[in-house]
Amino acid sequence: MDNPAGSLVAEFPRERTGLLPALQAVQEIEGWLSSEALAAVAEHFRLPVSEASAIATDYEVFRLVKPGSHLVRVCTGLSCRLTGGADHLRTLENRLGIARGQTTSDDRLTLEEADCLSMCSLAPVLEVDGTCHGRVASAAVERLPMWFGTRRPFAVNADASDFPQVHPVGRTARERLADLRSRAEARARKRPEFRFLVQGGSCGEALGAGEVVKALRLLTAMRGLAAEVLDGACHGMCSAGIVVEVQRSGWPRLTFTGLTKDAVPDWLSALVGGEAPLTRFDGVCWNDEGWRGLPAVSRHPFFAAQRRVIMERCGHLHPVSLDDAILSGGYAALARVLDDQTPEDVIERVKACGPEALAAATEWEVCRNALATTPSYFVVNGEEGRCGRFTDRHLMEGDPQRVLEGLLIAAYGAGTNRAIIHINGTARFSFDRLARALAKAQAAGLIGDRILGSAFSFHVELRRGPRGFVGGEEQMLLRSIEGQRASPETTPLPPPEVGLWGKPTVISTIATLAALPPVISDDSGRTRILSVSGPVSRPGIVEVEAGTTLRQLLFEVADGLRDRRPCEGVLVAGPSDVLLSPGSFDATVESLDAFSAGAGGLIAIPAGEAPGYLRPRGLTRDR
């Protein structure tokens, strides 16, 4: 094979499980799957070309027609449609003289419609040459060429050199974790005086946070400030523009919103130049009193009604720093489990935490009882790709070590020794940050053989998939990992007993795993994470008590519709989308599962704009 595709796929093992990742890798380099590329892939995996072509056809992400030099995708998911996405698509069609799915006559540009780009809180969203842009106004659509770039092949830097291989000492898991913590504390004492965490990840890139990072690094250097400027994560305030968290010894944590590169000089001068009030800038102080004119978090309109347990670290730590996670209590729940609890204890503890937890723990129990047919697997559905649901990406990008800790606890209960975390291939930041977090956890002995000196060993593989899978599509998820066609079995086998490659398999979600450390630490209460989007004033990710009503979420936390139009209903985004009428707004978030089990998002619908395929339904507080 003398073509580029042949050289690329040669890097993949020839087992069929590598088929879909190989197809993705080829498309990212060449922009599409040519007949020559498909032939090279088929030859490497010892398949008929017709079968490789059929599999590529099954997954919409694969492109079998060569696109133009630039690829523009306009999101027309419900949140984007309600905020102008469909108008943007029509504008581009008229301006370019082509319909969606077509390429200009000079082969310069291909225009596509995207079902959902999973950035609903920044609607409307456009993707240009692989980079997303959020909150796109009509004027920006007219200046589309300013976003043209070179499509980038996917690459991950999983270097763990800033956390070298260590062998923690101690007689128990707690003692070994304490040793890791003491090492982290020693490194933390050497940090610069100031620490700036600039909102990064998917949200940050789509809003242009990279320019703020550059400006802040330049200005701190010019001022001679001892500071580090890091690519942070989103606090959940997706609507607040670019967010910067400031950390300094002796100061409370400060979070500023709506910053731009042009505002950075004035803001930095006010922040470090004295003790004057900071009331000219929007922000919040993470204490009970406030500070220099900034309101305390308990008085902030977005955070006041929330109780952050699962998301308590999102936005406050450097996402890929294992030191930050450990210094914030990371892996303490795992150490407690390894020292004090049997797998059966873990299962019973989780069963007592509500219907979703009961279902998950029961699946672990079934898998554990089937271990005579080892090996067994733990499959994580890492990104569902459903319109209105983007909580998984937020957790993977904001606190990947919590996700890994939850996975270890769940696997200990289920008795599995290997995990495959399946992540939607479009979720670049999720994969990158989990890969880097995983490398550091392995270097510290938190994942691998005899974890923290215990008898428990566990190994994790990250896998990029061609799409996301919603609840109810577990068989299709497993077939994707196996490199099979996407069509589900006529009579699906129950995954706990006969799942991946016919072995006992547990399938779980990111949100379920992230909730486990607080459960073990007796600090869970009953909270729920939901994404809120559509034309509301404050879209984002929220974590609230289970008894919070939809009315509180929509009109207090999210501050109602932007133009104060009446709200016709709210779409409950889950495995089965359901539109609830205003008569249901006094129902609690806990009751959402009555209509859509595993519901993870809410999309507010203005009057007269409900999708034709949905009919409003009622849900009372008691039902």
Salt bridges, closest charged atoms under 4 A:
GLU28 OE2 - ARG464 NH2 2.63
GLU51 OE2 - ARG16 NH2 2.58
ASP58 OD2 - ARG485 NE 2.77
ASP87 OD1 - ARG90 NH2 2.25
GLU93 OE2 - ARG100 NE 2.93
GLU112 OE2 - ARG63 NE 2.98
GLU112 OE1 - ARG73 NE 3.76
GLU113 OE1 - ARG100 NH1 3.25
GLU127 OE2 - ARG73 NH1 3.30
ASP129 OD2 - HIS70 ND1 2.73
ASP129 OD1 - ARG151 NH1 3.91
ASP162 OD2 - LYS440 NZ 2.95
GLU175 OE2 - ARG171 NH2 3.20
ASP179 OD2 - ARG183 NH2 3.17
GLU185 OE2 - ARG181 NE 3.31
GLU193 OE2 - ARG248 NH2 2.20
GLU205 OE2 - ARG152 NH2 3.56
GLU205 OE1 - ARG428 NH2 2.94
GLU211 OE2 - LYS214 NZ 3.77
GLU228 OE2 - ARG195 NE 2.79
ASP231 OD2 - ARG433 NH2 3.14
GLU245 OE1 - HIS235 NE2 2.81
GLU245 OE2 - HIS316 ND1 2.96
ASP266 OD2 - ARG280 NH1 2.71
GLU312 OE2 - ARG402 NH2 2.88
ASP323 OD2 - ARG187 NE 2.75
ASP324 OD1 - ARG191 NH2 2.53
ASP324 OD2 - ARG195 NH1 2.78
ASP339 OD2 - ARG174 NH1 3.55
ASP340 OD2 - ARG174 NH2 2.50
GLU344 OE2 - ARG368 NE 3.53
GLU348 OE2 - LYS351 NZ 3.69
GLU356 OE2 - ARG528 NH2 3.71
GLU365 OE1 - LYS351 NZ 2.76
GLU383 OE1 - ARG393 NH2 3.56
GLU384 OE1 - ARG389 NH1 2.94
ASP399 OD2 - ARG313 NE 2.91
ASP399 OD2 - ARG402 NE 3.31
ASP432 OD2 - ARG436 NH1 3.24
ASP449 OD1 - HIS459 NE2 2.97
GLU461 OE1 - ARG418 NH2 2.67
GLU461 OE2 - ARG463 NH2 2.82
GLU473 OE1 - ARG467 NH2 2.73
GLU489 OE2 - ARG479 NH1 2.96
ASP522 OD2 - ARG336 NH2 3.18
ASP522 OD1 - ARG349 NH2 2.90
ASP523 OD1 - ARG307 NH2 3.93
GLU545 OE2 - ARG307 NE 3.74
ASP559 OD2 - ARG538 NH1 3.87
ASP559 OD2 - ARG564 NH2 3.14
ASP563 OD2 - ARG565 NE 2.60
ASP577 OD2 - ARG386 NH2 3.68
ASP586 OD1 - ARG551 NE 2.88
GLU590 OE2 - ARG526 NH2 1.46
ASP593 OD1 - ARG528 NH2 3.01
GLU609 OE2 - ARG565 NH1 2.69
